[in-house]
Amino acid sequence: MRTGQLRFPFVPFSLALCAGIASVGISSGSLRATTSTEPRPDTAGFQEQAIGEMTPGSEFKGAVAGKEHLAWVEHMGGKRTVRLDGKQQGGAYDDVRYPNFNAEASHLVFFGKRNGKWVFVLDGQEQPAEYSKIATVDFQRDGSSYAFCACNDKKCSLVVDGKEAGGAYTDISSPEYSRDGKHLGYFGKKGKKWVSIVDGKEEGPELDELWHPESGFSGEGNHFYTAARIKNTWLYVIDGQQGPDFMVLSPINFSKDGKHYAYGGTTVKGGIKKQKTLGTIVLDGKPAGTYEGRGMTGAWIALAGNTETIVEGVRDLVPDFHGVSTPELDSLGRLVYAARRDKGDVVVFVGSNAGPGFEEILSPIAFSEDSRHFAYVAKDGDNFVEVRDNIPGRSFTSSRHHASDVPWIFLSSDTKHLAYQTVSGGKQYTTGGTRRAVRSVVIGNRDGPEYNALNISPFGFTKDGDHYFYRVQGAKGEQDLVNADGHESRLYDLITGARIDVEAKTFSFVARDGSRFLRVTFDFH
């Protein structure tokens, strides 16, 4: 149950092993209701400007956008090249990985493979060292330093500004700088065990397995953490200290000031007729409440061939099943989570205050910027219920397609407008076999167009709350489109590098149309 207020633009961070190109209020009359799952472009307001073109006969292999710059990878004649705004960087390579800009897009880096070895290319210049394995590069916030991991045979080391630093390991994770740029952390493997290394010093217990997406530095607190497995259970290690262990963990969330953290965990208690699922909220390393989920079939039923299992590792927790949701800490430091008190009685707690009971809480919780107001979507029988400040509001049936999921939710800055995505998927979607499903964005009291798509993300309101935008991934096949204030762009092969110009009140993004790259701008006036 992640808080819905994502910052825009959204750039995901992935902690990888050393070893693929990593690559808004609203006028109620501006929404167009439709039942079609095919995109119907209403391209009024979208302006295109050509900014680059691929080499004739080449094949597109990926792109990364920075401030006013675009880099892409081409494949032709068995070789790959990287082009920055159309100009080739470095040479021709058998493979290219991890192209990336620093925050200001003043530096472009990538790795090129030649004769079985990887070379690091910085601003178009190949560096002299060669490596057998590599991983992503992280820049210090001010761009003055960079770091990556590199291996030769079975020896892996941290490389900082072109020089080896720290000890040698059999494997190593991608490094990460803290937000203030004062600390550098990563994970090294000794034999079959992982250890944390911060500022060159090993800390904490030995770990059997890391959950890399939930690893790195917290925001303002500079806490270095990871979700990890020790023997058969999962736990968090924060600044070298391990917390309680579970079969399933939620993602971890830190308070705005970095002083506190919270996460959830679920264990299963076996039984003959029923297995209990017990969910616990953990605040600053200590249990802060345990609730029983609906559980699973027990041993007798399993003997008859009907079995249920719990998926271990790190997952967003579902309160009806796991007992609790993924908890949050709002900007006032209050603990916010959903918990199952009984069948059909799932409630949202904000601090010690509980809201009304529902069959399930479907969405994350979206907070206003001052954390004085919040909203979420709950399920009551066949109906969706919009809830603001724990007071139920509009209730409506969950669409003709029986939508069952609300993966994200947003409040505009002035809290007047609520937006969220509804998802209706078939059996393959519910079992994880595909991401394609019927998706729609609800804004105010109106449903937007329905798309048979892979995802709708990112979404954003403009700061004044008068406009919105979102990207529809896989709107048709592998092509994407953007919806801004109810107007649909045409389909593109790639959409990336989205930005809002607050002063000009425009929204722009970079798109690929065949071999051409375009900067597409939408005027919110």
N, C-alpha and C positions, 0 to 999 in steps of 0.2 A: 504494500500500500504506500507507494512512493508519493511524496508531495507533488502536486501537479504543476507548481510554479517553476518550470525550467527556465533558465536564462537563455537568451537567444543572441547570437547564434549558438547552437549546441554542438560541441566537439567532443565525442566520446573518447575516453582514455582507455587503452587496453594494455595491460602489463603482460608482455609476451615472453616466451623463452627465447634463448639465443638460438636461433635456428630459422612470399605473397605480397603483393602490394598492400601495405597497410592503409588503406586510405583513411482582431486585433481589435467601448461601445460600438455598437453596430446599429445602423438604421434598420428597424424591423422589416422595412419594405425591400431591403436589398437582397434577401435570401430567396432563392428559387426552389420550391419544393418539386421533387421529381422522383419517380419510381424506377427510372432507368439505371442499370448498372453499367451502361456504356457511357463514357465521357462525351459531353456535348459542349464543345468549346464555345465560350462567349468571350472572345479575345479582346473586347474593347478595353482600352487602357494599357495593354501590354505593348511596350515598344522594344524592338530588337536592334542591337548594334553588333556587327561582326567584330570579333576581337582576335581571331586566330583561325588557322586552318591546318589540318594535318597534311603530311607529305602525300601526294597522290600515290595510290597503290598500297599505302600502309594500313595496318590494323590497329585499332584503339585498344590499349591495355590498361588504362587507368589515368586518373587525373587528381590533382590536389590544387585547391584555390587558396590564395592568400590575399592580403590587402592589395588591390589593384594589380595582382599578378596571377597567372595561371601556368601551371606546369603539367605536362602530360607525357605519357609513355606510348611510343609507337613500336610496332613490330613489322619488320619488312626484311625479306631475304634471309630469314633465320636469325636476325639480330634485333636487339631492342635499343632504342635511343630515348633520351629524355630531352624535352624541349621546354624552355622557359619563354613564354610569350612568343613562341615560334622559333627561338634560337636554340640550337643544339647545345646541350651541356655535357661535357666529357666526351667519351668516345662511343663506339658501338659495342654492345655487350650481349652475351648469351642469355642473360636474365637481368632484371632490375627489381630491386625491392626497397620498400620503405621511403619513397620520396616524401619530403616534409619541409614546410617552411617554419621558421621561428615566428613568434607572435607578431612581429612587425613586418614579416615577409621580406626582411632585408637579407636573409640567408636561405638558400635552398640546398638541401642535402639528400643523398640517396646512396645506395650501394649497387655497384655493377659487377656482374660475374664474368670472368674471362679465364679460360683454361682451368676451370674448376676452382678458382679462387675468387674471393670477393674483395673489391677495393672500395674505399670510402671516397665519395666525391663531394667536395664542399665548394659551393659557388662555381661549379664547372671545372674545378681543378682536382685531378686524381691525387690522393695522398699515397705516399710510398708503401705503407704496410699492406700486406695481404692476409686474408683470414679464410678459414674453412667454414665457419658459421658466424652469423651476425644477427642482430635484432634492432629494434627501433631506436632512434636517437631522441634524447630529451634535451631541450634547451633550458638554460637558466632564464628566469623571467625577463631580465633585462637584455638577454641575448648575448651576454659577454662570454658565456661558457657553454659547452655542450658535452654530452656523455653518451656512450653506448657500450654494449657488451660485445665481445668478440672472442672467438675460439680458434685455436690451431691444434688440430688433432683432439686430444682429450684435456687440453689445458685452456681454461676460459678465464678471462680477466676483464676488469673494468677499464675502459679507455676514456680519459678525460682530456679534452683539447689535444687529441692526437697522441697522448702518452699513457702507457699502462699505469694503473693505480690500484693499490690493494693487493690482496692475495690471489692465489690461483685455485680454481675450482673445476670440477668435472662438468658443470653446467652453471649457467648464470641467467638471471632474469633481466629484463630491460630495466635500466636505472630510472629514478625519478628525483627531480629536485623538489624541495619543499616550496610552498608558495612564495615565501620571502626570499628564496634563493640561497639561504644560509646552510642548508643541509642537503645531503645526497644519500639516498638509500636504494638498496637492491637486495636480492636473495641469491645466495650461492649454494651449490650442491656439493656435498662431500660424500662420495660413495652413493648411498641411496637416501641420504637425509639432507634436508634443506635447512639453512640458517639465515637469519636476518643480519644484514650489514648496514649500519648507519654511520656515516662519516668515517668509514674505514674500520669500525669496530664491530665484531660479532656480538649479537645479543639474543637472549631468549632461548627457548627449548629447541631441540631438533624436531623437524617436521617431516612426516612421510609424504605429504602431498600438499601443494598450494592451490588455492582457488584464485587464479591470477586477476580476474576482473574485480575482485574485492581485496585489493592489495595496494599499498602506496601510502602517501602522506594525506592526513586530513587537511581541511581547509586552513583556518587561522591558527589552529592549535599545534600544527607541526607534529602530530602524533603519527608514528610509522606503524602500520598495522597490516595484518593479513588474515583471511579466513584460511584455515588449514585443517588437514586430517592428521591425527595422531592415533595410530592403530585403527580402530573401527568407528571412531566418532569425530565430529567436526566441532571446531572451536575458533575463537578469535584470539590472536596474539597481538597485544597493543603495547608498544614501547617495551617489548620483551617479556611482558606479563601475560600469561594465558588465562582465559576466562573459563566459565563452565562449558561442558561439552554436551552436544546434542547429535541427533541423527540428521536433522535439517536445520540450517541457519537461514535467517533473513539477511539481506544486505544491511550494512551498518550505516547509521546516520549520526553525524556530529552536530552539536549546537553551533550557532552562528559564531560565538566567541571561541569555540574550540575547547571549552572547558569540560564538556559533558558529551557522552555518547550513549546510544541505545541500539539494541537489536533484539530480535526474537529468535527462539529456538524451539524445536519440537522433538519429543521422544515418543516412542511407541512402547506400551506396556502390554505384553502378550496375554491372551486369554483363550478359553475354550470356545465360547460363543462369539466373543467380540474382543478386538484389540483396541485399547484406548490410545488416542492421540492426545498428548498433554503438551500444551504450548506455554512457554514462559517468556515474559518480557524481562530483558536484562538492561539495567541502567547503571552506567559507570562500573561495570563488571560484577554487579550483584543482582540476584533475582528480585524483581519488583512486582510479581504477581503471576500465578499459573492458572490456566483455564483449560477445560477439557473440550476437545473437538468432537465431532460426530463419530470418529473412530472408523475401524475397518473390520472386515469379517475375521472370525476367529478360526481356530484349528479345525473344529468339526466341519465347518462350511468349506474350509480349504480342502479337506479330504474328499468332498463331493465334487471337486473340480472348479469351484468358484473362489478365486483368490484376489486379494487386493494387496498392493505393496505401496510403500511410501518412497518417493524419489529423494535420495539423500543428496547432500551437498548444500549449495546456497541457492535458495529460491525465494521469490516473493511469496510470503505466507498468505494463505486464504483462511480467514478466521473460522468459518464454519467447519472446515476440515482440520486445519492445524491447531485450532483453539485460539490463536491470536493472529493479528496481521503484522506486517512489517511496521515497526514503530517509527515515529518522527519526533523531533524536538523543534518546536516552533521558535521564532526569534525572541520570545519572552522566556524561553527555557522550559516551557511546559511539555510534559510527555503526552504524546497523542498516539492512540492506537485503537484498533477494533478488537473486541474479544467476544467469544461465545459463552454466554452465561447458561444457556439451555437451548433446546431445540426451538428454532424460530425466534430466538432472542439474542441476536448479535447486536452489540451496541458500540458506539464510539465514545471513548474516554478522552477528555481534554483535561489534563491534570487529574483530579479526583472526581470530576463531574461527568456523569454518564448521560448519554442521549437516549432517545427512544429505541426500543428493540425492533429489529427487522429480521427477515429470513436470512439475508446476507448483505454485506457491504460490498458493492461491486467495484467502486472506483477508489483511487487514492483520495487523499484529502487535500484540497487546494486552500491556501491561506492568502489573506490580503497582505500587503507589504508590511503593515504594522502589526500583523497577527491578531488583530481584534476581531476579525471575521473569518469564517471558514465555510466550506461547502463540500458535499460529497453526494454520490448517487447510491441509493439502497434498493434492495429488491423486496417487494411485498406481494407474494403470490406471483401472478403474471405481470405485475406492474413494476415500472421503475418509479422511484420517488426521489425528487430533488430535495436535499436537506441543507438548509443554511443555518449556521450557528446552532445545530442540533434541533432545529424546528422544521418539521416536514412541510414541504411546499407542494409544487405541482406534481401530480401523479398521472401516469399515462401508460398504456400498454406498450410492451417492448417490441413494437413494430411488427409488420407482417411477417418478417423473417425470424421472429423469436430471438432477438438479440440477447446475448447472455453475458457479455463482457464489456467493461468500461475501462480501458487500459490507461487513459489519462484524463485529467480535468483541469481547467484553468478558471481563475477569476481575473477580470480586468482590474487594473490598478485602482479604479474608483469603486470596485466591487459591484457595479451595477449589472455587469454582464457575466454570464456563466457559459462556459463552452466545454464540451466533452465528446469523446469518440465512443460510438456504440459499435459492437462487433457481433456478427452472426456467422458462425462457421459450421461446416458439416463435420462428419466423423473424422476425416483426415486432419482438420484444423484442431479439433478438441484433443486428439491423440498426439499432436505435435508433428504430423506428417507433412503439413504445409502451413504457410503463413497466409495464404490467399483466403479471403472471406469477404462477406458483404459488410462494408464499413460506411459509416455516416458520421457527420459532425453535427451535434445539436448545439445551437447558439440561441440564447434567449428561450423562446417557447416554440421554436421552429426546427424541424429536421432539415438538414442540408441534403444535397444529392447523395444517392447511394452509389458506391463504387465496389465492384468486385476486384479488390486490390490486395496488395501484400501488406501495406501499412499506410497510415496517415500520420506523418511526422516530418519535420517539427511543426508545431502550431504556435501562433503568437498573436496577442493583441498589441496594437500600438500603445504607446505610453498614455495617450489621452483617452484610450478605451473606445475610440470611435471607429476603428477599423480592425480587420483581422486578415490572416493569411494562413495557409497550410499547404503542405506538399503531399500529393497522393502518389505513393510508390507502387509501381506496377499497375497503374490505372488501366493499361491495356498491354498485355504481354509483359515485356520488360521495360516499357516506356512509362515515364512519369509526367505529371502535370502539376500546376500550382493553381489553387483557388484563392483569390483575393477579393474580399467583399462580395462574394457570390459570382464573380467572373472567373471563368476557367481559361487558363492558357491553353495553347495547343500542346500536343504530346511532344516530348523530347526524349532522346536516348539517355540523357544524364542531366540531373539537376544538382548543383552543388554551390557552395560559396554564397549562401543567402545572407543578406544584410538589410538593415533598416537605416535610412538616413532620417534622423529625427527632425532636423531643421527643414529639409526639403519635403518631408512627408512622402517619401517614396520607399518602395520595397524593390530590391533587385536581387538577381541571382545569375549564376553562370549556367548555361545550358549547352549540351552538345546535340547538334542536328546533323547526323551523318558524319561527314568529315569537318564540319564547321563548328566553331565555338562562338557562342553569342553571349553578350550581356543583355539580360532582359530586365526591363524596369517597368514597374507598375506605379502610377501616380494615384495616391490616396485622396487627392483633393476632390 
